[in-house]
């Protein structure tokens, strides 16, 4: 069951404004909350760090995982000033967070010049029809490593 708390959304929006004003990157902010406590915060830092993956949600997830000493955020909620882009949504799923709350949506972001629609469209397309070339090569070599993983007795499952 979700437990939306307006205070955390206000904080995510405040981070979006602060990051934008300080020149960190685009107007996006996010917090990760566990049991009513913020355990990770992030602002968009794409342009200030030259890192295309430094979106607010990813930055917040990295900080939360570091603070918790784990790579999973089960029992946590993500608050984002805007609907997560495909990359951030994927990161949230990989983190195993319980809930996502967002304020602005993808249409609001597009109006401000952040249009992720083409990425959503690309994901819906067959790999051979995508704008970035994508080819499968050396499958057998990769499968051999997966086979080794399957047999590895001390692996950490995730």
C-alpha positions, 0 to 999 in steps of 0.5 A: 500500500502506498503512503504518499506524503506531500512533504517529500514531493515538495522536497523533490520539487525544491531540489529541482528548482535548486539544481536548476538555479545552481546550474547542476542540470535540468529542472528535475529533483527526486528523493528516496524515502524509507519508513518516513525518512529521506535516505537519498536525494538527487538533482539532475546533474547531466550537464555539470558532470557530463554524465548522461545517466546523472538524472535526479532519480538515478542520483537519488537511487545511488545515494540511497543505496550507498546509505543503506549499504545495499543495491535494492530499495525494497520498502522504499518510495521514490518521489520525483518532480517529474514522471521518470524517463525510460532510463530512470523508470528502468533504474527504479524497477531494478532498485525494487522500490515499492512505489513511485510518485511524480508531479509533472508528467512527460507532456510537461517535460516535453513542453520545456524541451525534454521530450522522451517520446522518441525513446519510448517509441524506440523501445516499442520498435523492433531492434532492426528498426531503431535509429541507433544501430544494434546488432547481436554478435558473438552470442555463444561467447556471452552464453558461456559466461552466463553458463558459468554464472549459473554454476557459480556457487557464491553468486549474489542474486538480484 
